[in-house]
């Protein structure tokens, strides 16, 4: 109502600040509003302006939201809502599903009706749907594929029902059970140590608890692990790393790791990079560590977005040529 009342010219700057999901959601509701009386529009605008002017600036956070909800909702209900909010990232339910591990999602979906699974897989990205299908029992997966092939446009009430079921039965449980493993969290911390600090802590930890140290080592993703990326992933990484950081990081790399990167660059780009590295002269170890850490973090960000694939330490994602 507010966006319609503002009109085309005044609402344009607001529309431009929204993302696609927000525009889609508001547009969908806007198209079904029908006739709205002038008195209702006036009441809405007065209420909106008075709320904004009385509160001044606003800042939302998990804590402030939880405190507000606690004032008018039972504690267990508030807890359930906050657990769902803290679950996988994403604006819509389908965005959230895109951030759920395929094995976890497959374990839930294998107990649902094939038609329901077909609806869910038709709403997520094809590459994610493919991984989920591969993780389902074969006969069940084939049944889902057949349902997807026969499926026409899904009615909105059915889609809403599936979405509600996912939210209530799956996402809320996932938020409660997906607490991070302490060793995984510590591996992230160790990944962000400089080389000397990491060595010092790891040596001390090995003396106290060798098992814990080994588990952390297995979970860590280091600069040297970049050499295990497939050629496509390395080329994607190269496009996202600043040239000066790349030169600095490779300055402190082993010859074999350097060769991996140079072999995925054009002859001209490789020649320029080598010249940049030679022109640097001696560099501080601290600067090299920071540049290498930067590359690792970029690689992990790209992996989280699904743009590259990082093989796990157990070799399950190892590529065979």
Beta strands, then each sheet from edge to edge (+ up, - down):
end
